Amino acid sequence: MLNDTTLLLDLDGVSVARVERLADGTRRVHLVTTDDRARACPACGVFATRVKGSAVTGPRDMPYGESGLEFRWHKRRWFCREPDCPRRSFTEQIGQVPAGARITARLRGAAGRRIRDAGSTVIQAARDLHLSWPTVMDAFRAAAREDSAA
């Protein structure tokens, strides 16, 4: 689903609801889900029709500009309507930000490539991208698995 948010941020499936500037100059970007596929139950695939509640997450992404961006994704929690499904409820997710992810797939990939391709150390990549070294190490392992699979 192509929209202006996708073009600007490369985050397909969400749209910018509003932006606010914080005291330190950081821009806080409030996102909402626009992809209907996000309401499909991840366990059984049935599309939910009843909202259970809402949740706000703050997935981290690549640095953008000098003052940086801080995401706040306002997403819905859905009831799964399939009686035999073991999953009773779930929150929306998109390809770039799977359920439970604290960072975007794009940031994870960049961290792994920084070590694999650019010869950076784990610690230096973590500092540059403002991530923990275990997160960067996991990203590097994932990048290495991609290499071996190709």
C-alpha positions as CSV (number, residue, x, y, z in Angstrom):
1,M,0.0,0.0,0.0
2,L,1.8,3.1,-1.3
3,N,1.3,6.4,0.6
4,D,3.4,9.4,1.5
5,T,4.6,7.8,4.7
6,T,5.9,4.8,2.6
7,L,7.7,7.2,0.3
8,L,9.2,9.3,3.0
9,L,10.1,6.7,5.7
10,D,10.0,3.4,3.7
11,L,7.6,2.0,6.3
12,D,4.8,0.3,4.2
13,G,1.6,-0.3,6.1
14,V,1.5,2.7,8.4
15,S,0.7,6.4,7.9
16,V,1.7,9.5,9.8
17,A,-1.1,10.8,12.0
18,R,0.8,13.8,13.4
19,V,4.3,15.0,14.2
20,E,5.4,17.0,17.2
21,R,8.8,18.5,18.0
22,L,10.3,17.7,21.4
23,A,12.3,20.2,23.5
24,D,15.6,18.5,22.4
25,G,14.7,19.0,18.7
26,T,13.7,15.3,18.2
27,R,10.6,14.9,16.1
28,R,8.0,12.4,17.6
29,V,6.1,10.8,14.7
30,H,2.7,9.3,15.6
31,L,1.9,6.4,13.2
32,V,-1.4,4.5,12.6
33,T,-1.8,1.3,10.7
34,T,-3.2,1.6,7.2
35,D,-2.7,-2.0,5.9
36,D,-5.8,-4.2,6.4
37,R,-3.6,-7.3,6.4
38,A,-2.4,-6.2,9.8
39,R,-5.7,-7.3,11.3
40,A,-5.2,-10.9,10.2
41,C,-4.5,-13.3,13.1
42,P,-0.8,-14.4,13.0
43,A,-1.8,-17.8,14.2
44,C,-4.7,-18.8,11.9
45,G,-4.9,-16.0,9.3
46,V,-8.5,-15.1,9.9
47,F,-9.3,-11.4,9.6
48,A,-10.4,-9.9,12.9
49,T,-13.5,-7.7,13.0
50,R,-13.7,-6.7,16.7
51,V,-11.2,-4.4,18.4
52,K,-10.2,-5.4,21.9
53,G,-8.2,-2.3,22.7
54,S,-5.2,-0.3,21.7
55,A,-1.5,-0.3,22.3
56,V,1.3,2.2,21.6
57,T,4.8,1.0,20.7
58,G,8.0,2.9,20.0
59,P,9.9,0.9,17.4
60,R,13.4,2.4,16.7
61,D,14.5,3.0,13.1
62,M,17.4,4.4,11.1
63,P,18.5,7.9,12.0
64,Y,16.7,10.5,9.9
65,G,18.1,14.0,9.6
66,E,20.2,15.7,12.3
67,S,17.6,15.9,15.0
68,G,16.3,12.3,14.7
69,L,12.9,10.7,14.8
70,E,11.1,8.9,17.5
71,F,8.2,6.7,16.4
72,R,5.0,6.2,18.4
73,W,2.9,3.5,16.7
74,H,-0.8,3.6,17.8
75,K,-2.1,0.2,16.9
76,R,-5.1,-1.8,17.7
77,R,-5.4,-5.1,19.6
78,W,-7.8,-7.4,18.0
79,F,-9.9,-10.4,19.1
80,C,-9.4,-13.5,16.9
81,R,-12.9,-14.6,15.8
82,E,-11.8,-18.2,14.9
83,P,-13.2,-20.4,17.7
84,D,-10.5,-23.1,17.3
85,C,-7.6,-20.7,17.2
86,P,-5.2,-20.9,20.2
87,R,-4.6,-17.1,19.9
88,R,-7.4,-15.1,21.5
89,S,-6.0,-11.6,20.7
90,F,-3.2,-10.0,18.9
91,T,-1.8,-6.6,18.0
92,E,-1.3,-5.3,14.5
93,Q,2.0,-5.9,12.8
94,I,3.6,-5.0,9.5
95,G,6.5,-6.5,7.6
96,Q,9.0,-3.9,8.7
97,V,7.9,-4.2,12.4
98,P,6.9,-7.7,13.3
99,A,5.0,-8.3,16.6
100,G,7.2,-7.8,19.6
101,A,10.0,-6.1,17.6
102,R,11.7,-3.1,19.2
103,I,13.5,-2.0,16.1
104,T,12.5,-2.0,12.4
105,A,13.8,-4.7,10.1
106,R,15.6,-1.9,8.2
107,L,17.6,-0.9,11.3
108,R,18.4,-4.5,12.1
109,G,19.6,-5.1,8.5
110,A,21.8,-1.9,8.6
111,A,23.4,-3.0,11.8
112,G,24.3,-6.4,10.4
113,R,25.6,-5.0,7.2
114,R,27.7,-2.5,9.0
115,I,29.7,-5.3,10.5
116,R,29.5,-7.8,7.6
117,D,30.2,-5.4,4.8
118,A,31.9,-2.3,6.3
119,G,34.2,-4.1,8.7
120,S,32.9,-2.2,11.7
121,T,33.2,-3.8,15.1
122,V,30.0,-4.8,17.0
123,I,30.7,-2.1,19.6
124,Q,31.3,0.6,17.0
125,A,28.1,-0.3,15.1
126,A,26.1,-0.3,18.3
127,R,27.4,3.2,19.2
128,D,26.8,4.6,15.7
129,L,23.3,3.3,15.6
130,H,22.4,3.8,19.3
131,L,21.7,0.1,19.9
132,S,22.8,-2.4,22.4
133,W,25.7,-4.7,21.4
134,P,23.6,-7.9,21.8
135,T,21.0,-6.4,19.3
136,V,23.8,-5.6,16.8
137,M,25.4,-9.1,17.3
138,D,22.0,-10.7,16.6
139,A,21.7,-8.6,13.5
140,F,25.2,-9.6,12.3
141,R,24.3,-13.3,12.8
142,A,21.1,-12.8,10.7
143,A,23.2,-11.1,8.0
144,A,25.7,-13.9,8.0
145,R,22.8,-16.5,7.7
146,E,21.5,-14.6,4.7
147,D,25.0,-14.8,3.1
148,S,25.2,-18.6,3.6
149,A,21.7,-19.1,2.3
150,A,22.4,-17.2,-0.9
